[in-house]
């Protein structure tokens, strides 16, 4: 992570669009962290987090500089609604494995999605 640490919080927020509970949770962390001069991303990464946390998975990817897409973002790239994307595209046996999966919350490397789209 280089530059403005708060910029990474904005990247995380952008990825949480479409997940209102996770967006709300991370927004509350921003309210706690920013007045203390730290980023919410660092706050999340500094805590023991459940492995089924989309927020933690997005924070790890942003901190590592890995371009990612959530199921909502991937659905937009494929031009279909998220439910249809998960049921008809992401469920295909040749579709890339997500970095994170818990219910309808999924996260992929952007490069994996682009490579799949180029083959399809």
N, C-alpha and C positions, 0 to 999 in steps of 0.2 A: 504494500500500500504506500503510495507516494502522494505528495501534495496535500490538499485539504481533506482531512479525515471525514468531514461532514459531507463531502461530495460522495463518498462511498455509501453513506446512509441514504442519499437520494437514489443511488443505483439500486439499493435493496428495496426501497419503497416502490420504485418503478416495476420491479419484478413481482411484487405482491399484489398488483392490480388483479382483481378477479377473485381474490381470497380475502373477503372482508374481515374475518376474525384475525387472520395473521397480520393484515395491514393495521388493524386497530392495536394489536399487541405490540408491533414494532413501533408504531407511532407513540405509544405510551412510553416505550423505552427511550425514544428520542427526547421526550419531555423530561425524563430522568437524567439522561446522560449529558445533553448539550449545556445545561446551566453549570455543570461540573467541568466543562471544557473537554469532554471526551466524546467519542462517537458511540452511537448505539450499537454499531457493528462490533466494536471492541467490547462493549458491555455484554453482548450476547456471546461472543467467543470466549470471554473470560469466565463464563458460568458453566457449570455442568448442565448440559442440555439433553433432553430426551432425544433419542435417535429418530423419532418420528416427527421432528420439528422441521417444517418447511422453512421457517425463518432462519434456523441455524444452518440449514443446507445452503440457502441463498447467501447468507453471510460468509460462510466458508468459501464459496465459489467466488464471490466478489473480492474477498480479501486475497485470494490466490490469483486473481486476475483471469479467471476462466470465464470466457463468454458462455452464457447459459440462456436457456429458455424454459419457462414453466409450461405446463400444459395449456394454459390460456394463451401464452405467447406463441407456442408451437401451433396451436389451432389456427391462430391468425395467419401464420406463415403458410399453412396448408389451405387456407381459405374456407374453413368449416367451423361450426360452433364447437366449443370445447367438449361437450358430451359426445358429439359425433366423432371428433378426433380421437378421443380415448377409446370409444367402442369400435370404430371401423379402421383406424389407421394405427394408433399406438399399440393395439392388441395383435397386430400381425406378427407372426413368428420371426420375420426378417427385420422388424423395426429395431432400432438401437435400444439397448437397455438403458433405463434412466440412471442418473447418478443418485437419485433419491426417489422413493415411491412410498406413499402412505395414503391409501384410498384414492381419491381423485387428485390429490396433490402429487405432482410429478415434476421432475427437473432433469433436463438433458443438456449435454454439451451442445452448443450451437453448431460446432463443426460436424458432429455426428448427424444432426438433423439435416444440415446442408448436403452432406455426402449421401444420405438416404434419398433426399429429394432429387439429387442429380441422377441417381440410379433408377428411380421410379419413372 
